[in-house]
Amino acid sequence: MKTQNKEQVAPHPVLPEYYGDESERRGRVDGMFDSSAAHYDWINSIMSFGSGELYRRQALERSGLEPGMWVLDVGSGTGVVAHLAQGIVQDKGLVVALDPSAGMLGEAKTRGVSNIAQGLGERLPFPDDTFDRVTMGFALRHVADLHALFSEYRRVLKPGGKILLLEITRPENAFFKGGLKFYMKGVVPTLTRLFRRSSEAQELMRYYWDTIEQCVSPSIILATMEEVGLQLPRRHVVMGMFSEYSGSEIKTNG
Ligand SMILES: C[S@@+](CC[C@H](N)C(=O)[O-])C[C@H]1O[C@@H](n2cnc3c(N)ncnc32)[C@H](O)[C@@H]1O
């Protein structure tokens, strides 16, 4: 087994405005995503000014995804990344979309994602050495433990396989960060309430920003990748706030 037992690394501290402790967090997060699933793609498009799919496709291409590869998309949600990956790997490849939220997976199915699985990134229901790529789009902040997550990624990757994690990172520049916070915690939730008439989706978007603001630094994410034995951990930054984390599984016994 390519796993190690080390201390837990939570992606952010407990956020008491939304849940009391870690045991409550899981149900609360799943509940928010379930009840907002029908609104997620609309929110995503206003959040990214319509560029979300293009950005994800370019990131997949940059990661070297090719026809015939086997891909696991964790935290797949409505399946945006999984669906794009399906188009790249084509019929000779395979894409599995995994998510704990049944509501989000229902939307992924509607989008045309062929293979879906309900589960958590920290406990993947797949055998060792199965996938060429593990992808994760904007879901890193919602897991319980980055150490368990990356150990699982390593375990299910074939030797030579790679991970690609897309995340929003709070900008270092205070002015830029203030503007982003105003847009993501103020404007996006208000538009969501007005146009989608969903208080749950409005709350999800407020929570979304709070997890970005409270998320551990990129250096901790990279150090945790290295600690579990992922090789060449790297962070590529786009527009000062989009982080693309990559790393490879090279050894077969860690
Ligand atoms: C913001 S959505 C991202 C959806 C999609 N990947 C994208 O690129 O837009 C985050 C997703 O992470 C899922 N999630 C939450 N906790 C998770 C966990 N522990 N493991 C895997 N996915 C999780 C949520 O259910 C939700 O669908």
The ligand as a MOL file (V3000), in Angstrom:
LIG
                    3D

  0  0  0     0  0            999 V3000
M  V30 BEGIN CTAB
M  V30 COUNTS 27 29 0 0 0
M  V30 BEGIN ATOM
M  V30 1 C -17.4370 23.8630 -5.7500 0
M  V30 2 S -17.9270 22.2450 -6.1820 0 CHG=1
M  V30 3 C -16.8020 21.8950 -7.5080 0
M  V30 4 C -17.4540 21.2340 -8.6740 0
M  V30 5 C -16.5770 21.0030 -9.9070 0
M  V30 6 N -15.4260 20.1820 -9.6180 0
M  V30 7 C -16.1380 22.2670 -10.6090 0
M  V30 8 O -15.0160 22.2950 -11.1330 0
M  V30 9 O -16.9220 23.2040 -10.6980 0 CHG=-1
M  V30 10 C -17.2000 21.3250 -4.8560 0
M  V30 11 C -17.6700 19.8830 -4.8140 0
M  V30 12 O -16.8830 19.1770 -3.8330 0
M  V30 13 C -17.7000 18.1930 -3.2670 0
M  V30 14 N -17.1000 17.7150 -2.0030 0
M  V30 15 C -17.3150 18.1570 -0.7540 0
M  V30 16 N -16.5980 17.4370 0.1290 0
M  V30 17 C -15.9140 16.5070 -0.5810 0
M  V30 18 C -15.0290 15.4530 -0.2230 0
M  V30 19 N -14.6800 15.2280 1.0390 0
M  V30 20 N -14.5140 14.6900 -1.2120 0
M  V30 21 C -14.8470 14.9180 -2.5040 0
M  V30 22 N -15.6970 15.8960 -2.8970 0
M  V30 23 C -16.2170 16.6870 -1.9470 0
M  V30 24 C -19.0400 18.9060 -3.0910 0
M  V30 25 O -20.1180 18.0040 -2.9090 0
M  V30 26 C -19.1250 19.7050 -4.3900 0
M  V30 27 O -19.8280 19.0250 -5.3870 0
M  V30 END ATOM
M  V30 BEGIN BOND
M  V30 1 1 1 2
M  V30 2 1 2 3
M  V30 3 1 2 10
M  V30 4 1 3 4
M  V30 5 1 4 5
M  V30 6 1 5 6
M  V30 7 1 5 7
M  V30 8 2 7 8
M  V30 9 1 7 9
M  V30 10 1 10 11
M  V30 11 1 11 12
M  V30 12 1 11 26
M  V30 13 1 12 13
M  V30 14 1 13 14
M  V30 15 1 13 24
M  V30 16 1 14 15
M  V30 17 1 14 23
M  V30 18 2 15 16
M  V30 19 1 16 17
M  V30 20 1 17 18
M  V30 21 2 17 23
M  V30 22 1 18 19
M  V30 23 2 18 20
M  V30 24 1 20 21
M  V30 25 2 21 22
M  V30 26 1 22 23
M  V30 27 1 24 25
M  V30 28 1 24 26
M  V30 29 1 26 27
M  V30 END BOND
M  V30 END CTAB
M  END
